[in-house]
Amino acid sequence: MNCRCGSTVGYKVRFDDKTSATSRVVFVTDGMMLKEFTSDPNMDTVGAIMIDEAHERSLSTDVLLGLLRDVIRRNKHIKVIVASATINADKFSSFFSGAPIFSIKGRTYPVETFYAEGPVSDYVAESAQTALGLHLSKPLPGDILIFLPGQDAIEECAQQLRDYAAEMKDTIQPLVILPIYAALPPKEQARIYEKTPPSSRKVVIATNIAETSITIDGVVYVIDCGLCKQNYYNPKAMAEELRVVPTSQASATQRAGRAGRTQAGECYRLFTAYTFKNELPPETVPEIKRCSMSAVVLQLKALGINNLLQFDFIDAPSTDSLERALDHLFLLGGMRADGTLTVTGRRMAEFPLDPSFSKALIRACALGCGRHMAMAAAMLSLESVFISSRDAKVKQQIESARRQLFSFGNGDVTGYINLMEEWLRAGPRAADFCKTHCIHPRSLMRARDVMDQILKTFDRIGLDVADADPGAKADSNLINAESITRALLSGFFFNVAKMELDKRTYRIVRPMDTGSASKGGDDEPPTAELHPTSFLFRAGMTKGDARGGQGEDTLPPILKERPHLVLFVQLRHTTKRFMIHTTAIPQIEWVLESAPRNYFQREALECGLRKRVRP
């Protein structure tokens, strides 16, 4: 349209608004579109709304569909267009009272599908070997697209292919191996769109983002491991955890279709035909059926929708999930017993964040560490801060940088705050700081923008971020680990875990725990381990331990021994359940004072502690 971004055409995403009074076409995320209903519940200022990628069935999209269904009854002038890439148009049409369906068929070519003869034990190795086999046996040109569930699997597969290519470089045509995931710098991500060099083959290794969101010309062969990562709410842990799960038949069909965009193609599925027909779900399970409803319930309450059971969901969440969300918000102090929002709850709804982090931000202002908690929220909103590298020397350099920056404070959160403070203090030397510490400069610039938006939200809702601690007034960069931990606990007291007797495993503490000996069984709270990327993972390692990277005599105080109690921000479930973004809790009183009254029993938090510290 030949205009500057932010003028006639603009966009709104979380913590970034590039629109103006003259904007006529605005691209927004589904979450930001929900926020628009706060100021314009009837969408009187909007002529048409197009919801793209509706088949992904995110929580925000499902709620948005329900709100729009109600809006079009009141506002006859608005037009709503729902775009879906999978064959579920009838469901959307029925939801909107038999709305007409327009089918736009893209130009596609036939794709031949091949299945594994039996179960594949190592899908990463099998993906690499299949790609190599195709490169050796298939004519050029013809690029390969591999679907894997996450960054670790993608990097491992890429490295295996590089090793194969190096060993056979004198006998095979060149392979251009290109991983793509969110943590890669934008310049690296953009390489997948570059034209493949003559007499070479491009191998793109991606997550399910390559199913529909991006199109890579030249792909003729697709390798599908049949897995993806999804968030699931674990009621025993009372937290969401990221799991690697089988994909759906619809997603597998989308993946195969990427091989037939420019010519006839082939899809190699690393699972059996029986698995596809009988074990994969027909459609991806909507987030509303598997994720925490707390953020959605908070937004609906802020919009004045109090009777959640009568809200028009395209797929209604379970009553249990709604009750859990209401309990969560009540315990956070965001909601009264009658279901109405408190002042704190209305403030929480102003932040485009999980309610737990919103509560931590509000509490941080009262404790005099609002600016630093804004930094923490900004840093943890990033996919990755440190660069990803396969080079052993670079990996060692990254580990050294993490030790230097994170040894201050009591875990990952204070470490990230210290990292950002050091970067801000670097000023004109910020680029050198990033290079020395193996950090993505764009990630920190993005974090700074997010922090600025949070600080503006503080100001808009009347929260004072001025340091309340006398020591902090003398130095605004002084990081108060105790205040930060207490603020985190006010929002994440659900996510407290205590060390088991093996000093490696942690058990998540639940309010019903008494501290008595565990009898096991289905009702027992789940266990988890510190993730290797957590700074606390190195705690308690002895001199010479290769994982620690330094001797016990040079370890910072935080790493002398593993903490008895930790707070985590996220759970991740792969081969094991891991805690992500962890913080050591040195005193039980911090937990008892930050959580709702009588939520925990002291005995549950103390269990086994005296045995460990007694000589």
Residue pairs with C-beta under 8 A, 6 or more apart in sequence:
1 8
1 9
1 25
3 9
5 11
5 18
6 18
6 19
6 20
6 23
7 20
7 22
7 23
8 22
8 23
8 24
8 25
9 23
9 24
9 25
9 26
9 27
10 17
10 18
10 19
10 20
10 23
10 25
10 26
10 27
11 18
11 19
11 26
11 27
11 28
12 18
12 19
12 26
12 27
12 28
12 29
12 32
13 28
13 29
13 32
14 29
14 31
14 32
14 352
14 381
14 450
15 352
15 378
15 381
15 449
15 450
15 453
15 454
16 449
16 453
19 26
28 36
29 60
30 51
30 58
30 60
30 61
30 64
31 60
31 352
32 352
33 49
33 60
33 64
34 60
34 63
34 64
34 67
34 299
35 299
35 352
36 43
36 46
37 43
37 67
37 303
38 302
38 303
40 46
41 71
41 303
41 304
42 71
42 74
42 75
43 49
43 68
43 71
43 75
43 78
44 75
46 78
47 77
47 78
47 79
48 78
48 79
48 80
48 81
49 68
49 78
49 79
49 80
49 81
50 80
50 81
50 82
50 83
51 61
51 64
51 65
51 68
51 80
51 81
51 82
51 83
52 83
53 61
53 83
53 84
53 85
53 212
53 213
54 61
54 65
54 82
54 83
54 84
54 92
55 84
55 85
55 86
55 88
55 212
55 250
55 284
56 284
57 284
57 286
57 287
57 288
57 315
58 287
59 287
59 288
59 291
59 293
59 295
59 296
60 296
62 286
62 287
62 288
62 313
62 314
62 315
63 296
63 299
63 300
63 313
65 82
65 92
65 95
65 314
66 311
66 312
66 313
66 314
67 303
68 80
69 95
69 96
69 312
70 312
71 78
72 78
72 80
72 96
80 96
82 92
82 96
82 99
84 92
85 211
85 212
85 254
86 250
86 253
86 254
86 283
87 250
88 250
88 283
89 101
89 103
90 101
91 314
92 99
92 314
93 99
93 100
93 101
95 312
95 314
108 257
108 260
108 261
109 260
109 261
109 262
109 263
109 264
109 265
110 260
110 264
110 265
111 222
111 256
111 257
111 259
111 260
111 264
111 265
111 266
111 267
112 264
112 265
112 266
112 267
113 256
113 266
113 267
113 269
114 266
114 267
114 268
114 269
115 269
115 271
115 272
115 273
115 276
116 126
116 269
116 270
116 271
116 272
117 272
118 272
119 271
119 272
120 126
120 225
120 270
120 271
123 148
123 153
123 225
123 226
123 227
123 270
124 148
124 153
124 156
124 157
124 160
124 225
125 160
126 225
126 270
127 146
127 148
127 157
127 205
127 223
127 225
127 270
128 157
128 160
128 161
128 164
130 223
130 268
130 270
131 144
131 146
131 161
131 203
131 223
132 161
132 164
134 144
134 221
134 223
134 268
135 144
135 172
135 173
135 175
135 201
135 203
136 172
138 220
138 221
140 173
140 199
140 200
140 201
141 196
141 201
141 218
141 220
142 201
142 218
142 220
142 221
143 196
143 201
143 202
143 203
143 204
143 216
143 218
143 219
143 220
143 221
144 201
144 202
144 203
144 204
144 219
144 220
144 221
144 222
144 223
145 203
145 204
145 206
145 210
145 216
145 219
145 221
145 222
145 223
145 258
145 259
146 157
146 203
146 204
146 205
146 206
146 222
146 223
146 225
147 206
147 207
147 208
147 210
147 211
147 222
147 223
147 224
147 225
147 255
148 154
148 157
148 205
148 206
148 207
148 225
148 227
149 207
149 225
149 227
149 228
149 229
149 244
150 181
150 207
150 229
150 244
151 181
151 182
151 183
151 384
151 388
153 225
154 179
154 180
154 181
154 205
154 206
154 207
155 179
155 388
155 390
157 179
157 205
158 177
158 179
158 205
158 390
159 390
161 175
161 177
161 203
162 177
162 390
165 172
165 174
165 175
165 177
173 199
173 200
173 201
174 197
174 199
174 200
174 201
175 200
175 201
175 203
176 196
176 197
176 200
176 201
176 202
176 203
177 203
177 205
178 191
178 192
178 202
178 203
178 204
178 205
179 204
179 205
179 206
180 188
180 189
180 192
180 204
180 205
180 206
180 207
180 209
180 210
181 206
181 207
181 383
182 383
182 384
183 383
183 384
183 388
183 440
184 388
185 387
185 440
185 442
186 442
192 202
192 204
192 206
192 214
192 216
193 216
193 217
195 218
196 202
196 218
202 218
204 210
204 216
204 219
206 214
207 228
207 229
208 228
208 247
208 251
208 255
210 216
210 255
210 258
211 251
211 254
211 255
211 258
212 254
215 258
215 261
216 258
217 261
217 262
218 262
219 258
219 259
219 261
219 262
219 265
220 259
220 262
220 263
220 264
220 265
220 266
221 259
221 265
221 266
221 267
221 268
222 255
222 256
222 258
222 259
222 265
222 266
222 267
222 268
223 267
223 268
223 270
224 247
224 252
224 255
224 256
224 267
224 268
224 269
224 270
225 270
225 271
226 246
226 247
226 252
226 269
226 270
226 271
226 275
226 280
227 244
227 245
227 246
227 247
228 244
228 245
228 246
228 247
228 251
229 242
229 243
229 244
229 245
230 242
230 243
230 245
230 284
230 285
230 290
231 240
231 241
231 242
231 243
231 287
231 290
231 291
232 240
232 241
232 243
232 245
232 290
232 291
233 239
233 240
233 290
233 291
233 292
233 321
233 324
234 240
234 241
234 526
234 571
235 320
235 324
236 508
236 523
236 524
236 525
236 526
237 508
237 525
237 526
237 528
237 571
237 577
238 324
238 494
238 508
238 510
239 494
239 495
239 508
239 570
239 571
240 291
240 292
240 570
240 571
241 570
241 571
241 572
241 573
241 577
242 570
242 571
242 572
242 573
243 573
243 574
244 573
244 574
246 271
246 275
246 279
246 280
246 281
247 255
247 280
247 284
248 280
248 281
248 282
248 283
248 284
248 285
249 276
249 280
249 281
249 282
249 283
250 282
250 283
250 284
251 284
252 269
252 276
252 280
255 267
256 267
256 269
258 265
259 265
259 266
259 267
269 276
286 315
288 296
288 313
288 315
288 317
289 315
289 317
289 318
292 321
292 324
292 325
292 328
293 317
293 321
293 322
293 324
293 325
294 324
294 325
294 328
294 329
294 354
294 355
294 356
295 354
295 355
296 325
297 308
297 322
297 325
297 326
297 329
298 329
298 334
298 341
298 345
298 348
298 349
298 355
299 349
300 308
300 311
301 329
301 335
301 339
301 340
301 341
301 345
301 349
302 341
302 345
302 346
302 349
305 311
306 339
306 340
308 322
309 319
309 322
326 335
326 339
328 355
328 494
329 335
329 345
329 355
330 336
330 337
331 494
331 596
331 599
332 344
332 345
332 348
332 355
332 356
332 359
332 491
333 342
333 344
333 345
333 359
333 596
334 341
334 342
334 344
334 345
334 348
334 355
334 359
335 341
335 342
335 345
336 342
341 349
344 359
344 362
347 358
347 362
347 461
347 463
348 355
348 358
348 359
348 362
349 358
350 358
350 457
350 460
350 461
351 357
351 358
351 361
351 454
351 457
353 361
353 377
353 381
355 491
356 491
356 492
356 494
356 495
357 377
357 380
357 491
358 491
359 490
359 491
360 373
360 377
360 487
360 488
360 490
360 491
360 492
361 370
361 373
361 374
361 377
361 454
361 458
361 487
361 491
362 463
363 486
363 487
363 490
363 491
364 370
364 372
364 373
364 374
364 483
364 484
364 487
365 373
365 458
365 463
365 464
365 465
366 468
367 468
367 469
367 480
367 483
367 486
367 487
368 466
368 467
368 468
368 469
368 472
368 480
368 483
369 467
369 469
369 472
369 480
369 483
369 484
369 487
370 455
370 458
370 463
370 464
370 465
371 451
371 455
371 465
371 467
371 476
372 417
372 479
372 480
372 484
373 484
373 487
373 488
374 451
374 454
374 455
374 458
374 465
375 416
375 417
375 420
375 421
375 447
375 451
376 413
376 416
376 417
376 484
376 488
377 450
377 451
377 454
378 420
378 447
378 448
378 450
378 451
378 454
379 385
379 416
379 417
379 419
379 420
379 447
380 413
380 416
380 569
380 581
381 447
381 450
382 443
382 446
382 447
384 440
384 443
385 416
385 419
385 439
385 440
385 443
385 444
385 447
386 398
386 401
386 402
386 437
386 438
386 439
386 440
387 394
387 398
387 438
387 439
387 440
389 395
389 398
389 438
394 438
396 549
397 438
398 437
398 438
399 549
400 549
401 436
401 437
401 438
401 439
402 415
402 535
403 549
403 550
403 556
404 437
405 415
405 418
405 419
405 422
405 437
406 412
406 414
406 415
406 416
406 418
406 419
406 535
407 415
407 535
407 556
407 558
407 559
408 414
408 415
408 418
408 479
408 556
409 415
409 417
409 418
409 479
409 481
409 484
409 558
410 481
410 485
410 558
410 563
410 583
410 584
410 585
410 586
411 534
411 535
411 536
411 558
411 566
411 567
411 582
411 583
411 584
412 534
412 535
412 536
412 581
412 582
412 583
413 484
413 488
413 569
413 581
413 583
414 479
414 481
414 484
414 583
415 535
417 479
417 484
418 479
419 437
419 439
420 444
420 447
420 448
420 451
421 477
421 479
422 433
423 430
423 433
423 434
423 439
423 444
424 430
424 448
425 477
426 432
426 433
430 441
430 444
431 441
433 439
434 440
434 441
434 444
455 465
458 464
458 465
467 473
467 476
469 478
469 480
469 483
471 478
471 480
472 478
472 480
482 590
485 567
485 583
485 585
485 590
486 590
486 593
486 594
488 567
488 583
489 496
489 567
489 585
489 590
489 591
489 594
489 595
490 594
490 595
492 567
492 568
492 569
493 591
493 594
493 595
493 596
493 599
493 600
495 508
495 567
495 568
495 569
496 508
496 509
496 565
496 566
496 567
496 585
496 591
496 600
496 605
497 506
497 507
497 508
497 509
497 528
497 565
497 566
497 567
497 568
497 579
498 506
498 507
498 509
498 564
498 565
498 604
498 605
498 607
498 608
498 609
499 505
499 506
499 562
499 563
499 564
499 565
499 566
499 608
499 612
500 506
500 507
500 527
500 608
501 608
501 611
501 612
503 540
503 562
503 612
504 529
504 562
505 527
505 528
505 529
506 527
506 528
506 529
506 530
506 566
506 579
507 518
507 525
507 526
507 527
508 525
508 526
508 527
508 528
509 525
509 600
509 604
509 605
510 525
510 604
511 599
511 600
513 525
513 600
513 601
513 604
513 607
514 601
514 603
514 604
515 601
515 602
515 603
515 604
515 605
515 606
515 607
516 603
516 607
518 524
526 577
527 577
528 568
528 571
528 576
528 577
528 578
528 579
529 576
529 577
529 578
529 579
530 536
530 537
530 562
530 566
530 578
530 579
530 582
531 537
531 572
531 578
531 579
531 580
531 582
532 547
533 580
534 579
534 580
534 581
534 582
535 558
535 559
535 582
536 558
536 559
536 562
536 563
536 566
536 582
536 584
537 547
538 547
538 548
538 549
538 555
538 559
539 558
539 559
539 560
539 561
539 562
539 563
539 584
540 559
540 560
540 561
540 562
541 547
541 548
541 552
541 555
541 559
542 548
542 552
543 551
543 552
543 553
544 551
548 555
548 559
552 560
558 584
563 584
563 585
563 586
564 585
564 608
564 609
564 612
565 584
565 585
565 588
565 591
565 605
566 579
566 582
566 583
566 584
566 585
567 582
567 583
567 585
568 579
568 580
568 581
568 582
568 583
569 580
569 581
569 582
570 579
570 580
570 581
571 577
571 578
571 579
571 580
572 578
572 580
585 591
588 602
588 605
588 606
591 600
591 605
592 600
592 602
592 605
